[in-house]
Amino acid sequence: MSQLFTSPDVPQVLTTTLSIPYTLTPGGAAGQFLAGLAERRILGSRCEPCARTVVPAQDVCGRCGEQTPDLVELPHGGTVTSWTAHQGRVVAKIRLDGADADLLHVVAAEPGAVEVGDRVAADWAAEPTGWITDLAAFTPGRARSGPAEATPVARAETSVEMVPYRLDLTYHHAYGPYYGRMFDELGSFSRLMGSRCSSCHRVLLPARAICDVCFARTDQFDEVSDTGVLQAFSVIHMEFVGQTRKPPYVYAEIVLDGSSTRLIHTVAGDFDLADAASTLSIGMKVKAVWKPESERVGTLEDIAYFEPVIP
């Protein structure tokens, strides 16, 4: 395998995406608003004490705190009150006719073609999905459909109660010289490198710049053995979002020979997970089982698991 580590001056960056799936509960009024969009209707709520109509519809007035049970259907046209552009896409605050507050949405126009005061009209998606994107965008021009003014409407029997949602965060994480060196050594040479404290001489794994006991700087890298002692473990039976392994499995704290700190990894091997609590014991020796060289990417996952060393 070719060496991954080239120079301490070359920054090493992990590009990855953190995906968070969850279920969004919009609530009563917002659920009515979303259901209305699927029917090409724009629903707002009316606060009588404030004499204000806002969109999207809300259960409680954001100004006076009173409940707003009354819904109104709004015209499909409005006026741009402010706007901004990002990567060529225009997002604007739009004051719909009959509303007293702005709706934030996309305007299908080039940034140079939008001005405050422009008239815009709703443009609808071809296939409704029960989400805000059913109102695809606002386009410059006069509305050609929808009511002429805000009209009181009764609450519908059906509304959008739950929305599957997913938040994806793509980011670039710089490893830095310590984690970068450790991951390079793992991927290139199948060895674990810790950093030694210049004062108390403890070897820290994962490697880092400052000792977490005496706060002195570390001043050298030391190779750490891939065998060690089991310090603590748990058998994981629960399944949860973001899990990289299928339960059941054993998660453990391991102090590797030559290291002064605990490494968290999995323990597996030739034993029945149902008997893990009796097979494994605190203080027993374990050894790393490495993935084939062709599968190594320079992370702690290059170690498939640690297996018990049974005399």
Secondary structure as UniProt FT lines:
FT   TURN            8..9
FT   STRAND          13..24
FT   HELIX           28..38
FT   TURN            39..40
FT   STRAND          42..47
FT   TURN            48..51
FT   STRAND          52..54
FT   TURN            62..64
FT   STRAND          70..74
FT   STRAND          77..86
FT   TURN            87..88
FT   STRAND          89..96
FT   TURN            97..98
FT   STRAND          103..107
FT   HELIX           111..113
FT   TURN            116..117
FT   STRAND          119..124
FT   HELIX           132..134
FT   STRAND          135..140
FT   STRAND          151..153
FT   STRAND          163..174
FT   HELIX           176..189
FT   STRAND          192..197
FT   TURN            198..200
FT   STRAND          203..204
FT   TURN            212..214
FT   STRAND          217..224
FT   STRAND          227..236
FT   TURN            241..242
FT   STRAND          249..256
FT   TURN            257..258
FT   STRAND          263..267
FT   HELIX           273..275
FT   HELIX           276..279
FT   TURN            282..283
FT   STRAND          285..290
FT   HELIX           293..295
FT   HELIX           300..302
FT   STRAND          303..308
//
